[in-house]
Every structure is written in structure tokens, then in C-alpha cells.
Amino acid sequence: MTVNLPTPENPMRIGTRGSPLAMAQAYETRARLAAAFEIPQAAFEIVVIKVTGDVIQDRPLKDIGGKGLFTREIEEDLLAGKIDIAVHSMKDMPTIQPGGLLLDTYLPREDPRDAFVAPTLSALDQLAEGAVVGTSSLRRRAQLLHQRPDLQVVEFRGNVQTRLKKLADGVAECTFLAVAGLNRLGMQHVPATPIDDTLMLPAVAQGAIGIERRAGDLDTEAMLAAIHDTPTGQRLAAERAFLLTLDGSCETPIAGLATLDGDTLHLRGQVLRPDGSEAIAGDRSGPIAQGGQMGVDLAQDMLAQAGPGFFDWHVKG
């Protein structure tokens, strides 16, 4: 198949949010495409799109609409032909895409772990009783309170830079950021300590970049196939099937991580009550090709363990 490649005169338009991390992810996508086809980076145009999730930062995501707040406007522009591809942080992506759009390209996954960020401390167990910690993540909040119910958790919305400023201003004694984001931003100066994923299981798809396209756009499909990372796709197939079967919104604290060992995929998952009072965890291992079904099976098993009363808070909310 002959691929019609973009040119500086007729560039491929890459849609993204405007945060520094989102821009870094768009730049990485541009660089990989340019290198794969040996064309200048000027053959790509970065199009910044303002999304609701970045505008409203004074309330928790669960109160204003969940994950779609970071993707809706971008996907609308993709469907309308205003951009050719959309670059997303996969942990922010809803598990179901709008009709006419496909999400089947992933860049190599970065470190999926969370980082403990504090000026003078390096671990959760170093915090004094009743310490104030900041996070905007329902998952992290629940995991923290499950381990340390004495902690006071305050809302920490905003991009990486905003949250670090709040920390510097003394709003909280520590916060938590994705190691992947710090690495992609080159922020080695931040006082961050990676947390072992046995202590804090990360968000589903954390550390992964996904690229969305229009169905039927064959040139774009062929170009994206050249930069797709198959192992990342295999891991996310299991994680996102687990997420979809459980819930998939920002209203439920869910964690999940798949790893590969040769031809075997190992999946671990966790679901918690928002107040951290109860947590249910499980795992599955099997052939990589069965990853999606393992995700479904693990989620169904955990739902059975949870029983009918576990999600009462969700119904009432």
C-alpha cells in the first residue's frame, strides 16, 4: 500500500491538551512519526485544544463528569476533521470511544508507578499521624486511607506544575504524581520517590500514551501502525477490559496493572470504597492472547467478592 505522507505544506494535525505533559506527549508522537517515515517534523502541526477538565479545577472530577472531560472536545474536533489524530494519556481515556473513532495505537509505556512527592520525606510511613496529603485522584485517596486512615486528604487538582506549587505553598505535606509524567517532563529535580506497585497499585493504563484516529482513514492507519508498541497494547487490552467490566468511570477507585513475562501475562487488580474502609484485590496469569478475557474474569470475580452492598455509595451518589 502506498501511503500519502504529510508535508510542511499539508501537515498532519496532531490534537492535544495544552498542559506541559500533554504537549510533551504530542512532541514524542511527532518525533516518532517523523523518524519512522524520514520526513521533517514541520510535516506535523500541533493543535492545542482546550478541554473542560483543564478549565474547571476547583472540584473533583467525579463531581463534574469524569474522564470524558479530558477527551470530549478533542474527539469532537477529530470527528469534525479539524485534526487528524489525537494524543491522549491512556489513564484519562474512557473505555469506550465515540462511533467513528478508533484507539489502537500505543507508544512504548513509561514507568507506570506512582511517586511519593515531599520536600523532606521519602515514604508514606514517614508521615506523622494526621498529616495532610494532597491528591485529586479518587484511587490514590482510597488507597492512602486504606493504609493510613488517620491522614487528612485535601483536593489537589491541576497539572504537574500546579500541584507542585501547592506543595511548595504548604497546602499539604506531600502529594503523589505519576513517575511517567515526571520522566517525560525531565523533572529529575522534583523530590519524588517511586512507590513499589505492591504498596500502591497504579491506575489502569498509567504511563501509556494512546493515539486516536478516524475509522477509514487508511493513510493515518498505516502511519500509526509503524509506531505502535505491541507489548503496551497487549498489557492495556487486559487492563482496560478489567476496567470496563468493573466500572471505568472516575467515580470508582480502581487500580490495575498487567506485566509480561515471555508469553505469559500477569494481571493484578484492586477496587476500593472511596473512604478506604474496604479493598478487594485479585490477580490472573495466562497466555498473552487471553489478556482481555482475563481482565473480564478478574473483574467479575472481584464484583462477586464485593457483593451487592459494596457499591451502595455509588448508587446514592
VEXVO-170356 format. One record per residue (C-alpha): residue number from 1; x, z, y; residue in one letter. Coordinates in pm, 1 decimal. Example, Ala and Ser with C-alpha at 12.3 -4.5 7.8 and 13.67 -1.06 7.14 Angstrom:
nr	x	z	y	rest
1	1230.0	780.0	-450.0	A .
2	1367.0	714.0	-106.0	S .
REM end
This chain:
nr	x	z	y	rest
1	0.0	0.0	0.0	M .
2	126.0	-92.2	345.4	T .
3	91.9	195.1	590.3	V .
4	26.8	126.8	956.7	N .
5	265.7	370.2	1119.2	L .
6	211.1	521.4	1464.2	P .
7	428.7	413.4	1757.0	T .
8	505.2	559.8	2100.2	P .
9	254.1	309.8	2238.2	E .
10	-9.7	401.8	1978.9	N .
11	75.7	757.0	1871.6	P .
12	-77.8	973.7	1603.6	M .
13	-263.2	1255.6	1782.7	R .
14	-198.8	1599.8	1637.2	I .
15	-462.0	1857.9	1729.5	G .
16	-371.6	2225.2	1754.0	T .
17	-449.3	2554.7	1921.3	R .
18	-232.6	2635.5	2219.7	G .
19	-66.1	2960.4	2112.4	S .
20	314.2	2957.4	2073.9	P .
21	281.6	2992.9	1695.6	L .
22	23.8	2715.1	1668.9	A .
23	247.8	2489.8	1876.7	M .
24	546.1	2570.8	1653.5	A .
25	339.3	2466.4	1352.0	Q .
26	238.5	2141.3	1520.1	A .
27	601.7	2070.3	1609.5	Y .
28	704.5	2130.2	1247.4	E .
29	436.0	1888.8	1129.2	T .
30	551.7	1625.6	1378.5	R .
31	915.5	1667.9	1277.3	A .
32	839.9	1635.2	906.0	R .
33	628.8	1322.0	956.3	L .
34	886.5	1162.3	1184.3	A .
35	1165.3	1232.0	935.2	A .
36	965.4	1112.9	634.1	A .
37	896.9	772.9	791.1	F .
38	1208.0	747.2	1009.8	E .
39	1008.9	699.0	1327.7	I .
40	1063.4	866.9	1666.3	P .
41	884.3	1190.6	1749.7	Q .
42	745.5	1004.3	2051.3	A .
43	516.2	831.3	1798.4	A .
44	321.3	1156.9	1785.8	F .
45	117.7	1323.2	2058.8	E .
46	45.2	1696.5	2050.5	I .
47	-310.4	1759.0	2173.5	V .
48	-387.2	2121.0	2266.1	V .
49	-749.0	2222.7	2207.7	I .
50	-896.8	2546.1	2343.3	K .
51	-1086.0	2734.8	2072.5	V .
52	-1335.9	3016.3	2112.0	T .
53	-1125.2	3260.2	1910.7	G .
54	-844.7	3237.2	2166.1	D .
55	-1076.4	3275.4	2465.3	V .
56	-1265.6	3586.4	2351.0	I .
57	-1006.5	3855.0	2278.9	Q .
58	-1184.9	4177.2	2362.9	D .
59	-1392.8	4203.7	2044.9	R .
60	-1321.6	4198.3	1669.0	P .
61	-1357.5	3858.4	1501.1	L .
62	-1635.2	3985.6	1274.1	K .
63	-1845.5	4057.3	1584.3	D .
64	-1816.3	3710.8	1737.6	I .
65	-1835.6	3470.1	1445.4	G .
66	-1539.0	3497.8	1210.2	G .
67	-1282.6	3240.0	1106.3	K .
68	-1462.6	2932.3	1238.5	G .
69	-1382.0	3049.2	1591.2	L .
70	-1025.8	2922.9	1540.8	F .
71	-1121.7	2584.6	1397.8	T .
72	-1463.6	2467.3	1518.9	R .
73	-1362.6	2286.8	1838.4	E .
74	-1061.0	2128.6	1669.9	I .
75	-1271.2	1997.2	1382.6	E .
76	-1531.5	1863.1	1624.9	E .
77	-1259.5	1663.4	1803.0	D .
78	-1124.6	1540.0	1468.4	L .
79	-1467.9	1416.6	1362.5	L .
80	-1517.1	1254.9	1703.4	A .
81	-1189.4	1062.7	1672.3	G .
82	-1024.2	1239.7	1966.1	K .
83	-738.3	1347.0	1737.0	I .
84	-608.8	1203.0	1408.7	D .
85	-501.9	1519.3	1226.3	I .
86	-545.4	1893.0	1282.4	A .
87	-279.9	2155.8	1208.1	V .
88	-404.6	2499.1	1104.2	H .
89	-279.8	2838.5	991.8	S .
90	-439.6	2847.1	649.0	M .
91	-526.1	3216.7	664.6	K .
92	-761.9	3128.2	954.5	D .
93	-937.5	2845.8	769.7	M .
94	-1292.4	2875.6	635.7	P .
95	-1309.8	2799.2	264.8	T .
96	-1547.3	2505.3	317.8	I .
97	-1474.7	2214.2	551.2	Q .
98	-1734.9	2016.9	750.0	P .
99	-1860.9	1695.6	594.1	G .
100	-1627.8	1403.7	661.2	G .
101	-1311.7	1616.8	678.0	L .
102	-1053.3	1685.7	408.1	L .
103	-792.9	1958.6	387.5	L .
104	-548.0	1862.4	114.4	D .
105	-203.2	1867.7	275.7	T .
106	13.9	2178.5	297.4	Y .
107	364.5	2228.9	428.9	L .
108	609.0	2448.4	233.4	P .
109	488.1	2805.4	253.6	R .
110	682.5	3060.4	455.8	E .
111	723.7	3427.5	358.6	D .
112	363.5	3548.2	302.9	P .
113	430.2	3918.8	358.6	R .
114	312.6	4141.1	641.8	D .
115	568.1	4308.5	868.1	A .
116	562.4	4664.8	999.7	F .
117	649.5	4641.6	1369.0	V .
118	760.6	4951.0	1562.7	A .
119	1037.2	5022.7	1814.9	P .
120	1192.1	5315.1	1624.2	T .
121	1027.7	5326.2	1278.7	L .
122	1054.2	5101.7	975.0	S .
123	780.2	5212.0	734.7	A .
124	422.1	5334.3	723.8	L .
125	517.7	5667.0	567.6	D .
126	733.1	5747.6	871.6	Q .
127	426.5	5768.4	1097.6	L .
128	315.7	6116.9	1196.7	A .
129	-26.3	6237.7	1090.2	E .
130	-296.4	6097.6	1317.4	G .
131	-68.7	5828.8	1461.5	A .
132	-229.1	5538.4	1650.0	V .
133	-172.6	5196.9	1493.7	V .
134	-289.4	4861.9	1628.9	G .
135	-431.5	4567.8	1435.9	T .
136	-707.8	4310.3	1477.3	S .
137	-720.4	4240.8	1102.9	S .
138	-1008.0	4393.7	908.7	L .
139	-796.9	4360.9	593.1	R .
140	-497.5	4544.3	738.1	R .
141	-722.4	4812.3	886.5	R .
142	-885.7	4877.6	549.3	A .
143	-554.9	4875.0	362.2	Q .
144	-397.5	5114.4	612.2	L .
145	-688.4	5357.7	599.4	L .
146	-695.3	5339.5	219.8	H .
147	-333.0	5459.7	214.0	Q .
148	-344.1	5678.4	524.2	R .
149	-698.7	5787.4	616.2	P .
150	-550.6	6011.4	887.3	D .
151	-441.4	5715.5	1100.9	L .
152	-625.1	5607.5	1416.2	Q .
153	-664.2	5228.7	1418.7	V .
154	-719.4	5050.7	1751.4	V .
155	-808.0	4685.7	1814.3	E .
156	-507.9	4455.9	1875.6	F .
157	-642.7	4104.0	1941.1	R .
158	-428.6	3823.5	2081.8	G .
159	-131.8	3609.5	1986.6	N .
160	202.6	3748.5	1872.1	V .
161	335.9	3787.5	2226.1	Q .
162	21.2	3965.5	2347.1	T .
163	30.6	4213.5	2061.3	R .
164	399.4	4286.1	2114.6	L .
165	330.3	4356.2	2483.7	K .
166	53.7	4601.4	2389.2	K .
167	300.2	4773.6	2159.5	L .
168	561.4	4790.7	2435.3	A .
169	297.9	4933.3	2670.1	D .
170	239.6	5221.3	2430.4	G .
171	-114.6	5129.1	2327.4	V .
172	-12.3	5208.3	1967.9	A .
173	292.6	5336.4	1783.6	E .
174	312.4	5034.9	1553.7	C .
175	143.1	4708.5	1471.7	T .
176	153.4	4454.3	1191.7	F .
177	240.3	4084.8	1208.7	L .
178	290.1	3808.7	954.4	A .
179	656.3	3762.0	864.3	V .
180	590.5	3386.3	858.8	A .
181	484.5	3383.0	1223.9	G .
182	790.5	3576.7	1336.3	L .
183	1016.9	3342.8	1138.1	N .
184	855.0	3027.3	1275.9	R .
185	890.0	3159.6	1630.0	L .
186	1252.8	3258.9	1576.0	G .
187	1173.5	3615.6	1678.1	M .
188	1450.0	3791.8	1486.9	Q .
189	1486.1	4035.0	1776.4	H .
190	1146.5	4193.0	1706.2	V .
191	1180.6	4535.0	1534.3	P .
192	998.0	4421.1	1221.6	A .
193	1035.9	4533.3	861.2	T .
194	876.3	4322.0	583.4	P .
195	630.3	4521.0	370.5	I .
196	652.7	4474.2	-5.0	D .
197	340.0	4291.6	-121.0	D .
198	280.8	4563.4	-381.7	T .
199	219.2	4802.8	-89.8	L .
200	18.9	4568.4	132.8	M .
201	-116.6	4255.7	-32.5	L .
202	-129.1	3978.9	230.8	P .
203	-422.9	3772.9	348.2	A .
204	-519.7	3475.6	135.3	V .
205	-301.8	3174.4	229.7	A .
206	-89.5	3376.9	473.9	Q .
207	228.5	3188.9	566.1	G .
208	86.5	2844.8	484.2	A .
209	20.2	2553.4	721.0	I .
210	-262.3	2313.4	637.8	G .
211	-323.5	1967.8	780.3	I .
212	-679.9	1839.4	803.5	E .
213	-780.2	1473.0	826.7	R .
214	-1084.0	1248.3	830.1	R .
215	-1206.7	1122.8	494.1	A .
216	-1149.3	749.3	461.2	G .
217	-851.2	734.9	697.8	D .
218	-617.8	573.2	445.9	L .
219	-314.7	537.8	673.7	D .
220	-324.0	905.2	760.7	T .
221	-383.5	999.1	397.5	E .
222	-72.7	806.6	291.9	A .
223	140.8	958.8	564.5	M .
224	34.5	1313.5	488.1	L .
225	97.1	1264.1	114.5	A .
226	465.3	1216.1	198.8	A .
227	498.6	1568.5	340.7	I .
228	261.6	1758.1	110.9	H .
229	417.5	2052.2	-74.6	D .
230	268.0	2063.1	-424.4	T .
231	364.5	2424.2	-514.8	P .
232	197.5	2553.2	-197.2	T .
233	-113.8	2353.5	-281.4	G .
234	-119.9	2499.0	-632.4	Q .
235	-94.4	2854.0	-503.6	R .
236	-361.4	2804.2	-238.3	L .
237	-602.2	2644.5	-486.5	A .
238	-612.4	2973.8	-675.1	A .
239	-619.0	3196.4	-366.4	E .
240	-890.8	3005.2	-184.9	R .
241	-1111.0	2981.6	-496.2	A .
242	-1080.9	3360.6	-519.7	F .
243	-1170.1	3397.1	-151.0	L .
244	-1465.3	3158.0	-168.1	L .
245	-1615.6	3333.7	-469.8	T .
246	-1581.0	3678.5	-312.0	L .
247	-1698.5	3602.2	41.0	D .
248	-1446.1	3416.3	256.5	G .
249	-1552.0	3544.8	597.6	S .
250	-1375.6	3770.9	844.6	C .
251	-1638.0	4034.8	765.0	E .
252	-1489.9	4141.0	430.4	T .
253	-1142.6	4291.1	381.7	P .
254	-992.8	4061.4	116.3	I .
255	-629.5	4012.8	13.6	A .
256	-484.2	3771.3	-238.4	G .
257	-152.4	3618.8	-337.0	L .
258	-57.2	3363.1	-601.5	A .
259	300.5	3312.7	-718.9	T .
260	453.4	3056.7	-954.1	L .
261	691.5	3119.1	-1241.9	D .
262	772.4	2792.4	-1415.5	G .
263	442.1	2654.6	-1542.6	D .
264	262.8	2988.0	-1501.2	T .
265	60.4	3101.1	-1202.1	L .
266	10.6	3471.8	-1135.2	H .
267	-272.8	3573.6	-902.0	L .
268	-335.9	3918.4	-757.5	R .
269	-640.4	4009.1	-551.8	G .
270	-792.8	4302.1	-367.3	Q .
271	-1121.2	4374.5	-192.5	V .
272	-1186.4	4689.6	9.9	L .
273	-1454.3	4869.3	201.9	R .
274	-1381.8	4831.9	576.5	P .
275	-1321.4	5205.4	616.1	D .
276	-1063.5	5201.6	337.2	G .
277	-1257.8	5452.0	129.7	S .
278	-1255.0	5229.1	-178.1	E .
279	-1038.6	4941.9	-300.7	A .
280	-1072.5	4722.7	-607.8	I .
281	-775.8	4521.5	-733.8	A .
282	-707.2	4286.1	-1022.3	G .
283	-483.8	4007.3	-1142.8	D .
284	-475.5	3699.3	-1363.0	R .
285	-199.7	3485.4	-1515.4	S .
286	-220.7	3145.1	-1678.0	G .
287	-132.9	2775.3	-1657.3	P .
288	-99.9	2637.6	-1305.0	I .
289	-369.6	2378.4	-1370.0	A .
290	-619.5	2658.6	-1428.4	Q .
291	-540.2	2833.2	-1098.0	G .
292	-872.7	2752.5	-934.0	G .
293	-1071.6	2882.2	-1229.5	Q .
294	-853.7	3193.2	-1245.2	M .
295	-941.8	3259.9	-882.0	G .
296	-1313.3	3233.8	-960.9	V .
297	-1281.3	3451.2	-1273.5	D .
298	-1083.1	3721.5	-1093.4	L .
299	-1333.6	3732.9	-807.4	A .
300	-1629.8	3754.0	-1044.4	Q .
301	-1463.6	4033.6	-1238.8	D .
302	-1397.1	4228.4	-919.6	M .
303	-1755.0	4176.3	-799.9	L .
304	-1874.8	4319.7	-1129.8	A .
305	-1645.2	4619.5	-1084.9	Q .
306	-1770.6	4670.0	-729.8	A .
307	-2130.4	4694.8	-837.8	G .
308	-2440.7	4644.3	-622.0	P .
309	-2363.5	4920.9	-371.0	G .
310	-2012.0	4817.3	-273.2	F .
311	-2121.7	4566.7	-7.1	F .
312	-2409.7	4770.5	138.6	D .
313	-2219.6	4795.1	467.6	W .
314	-2206.8	4414.5	481.4	H .
315	-2583.3	4375.6	440.9	V .
316	-2655.5	4640.4	701.4	K .
317	-2406.0	4490.5	945.7	G .
REM end
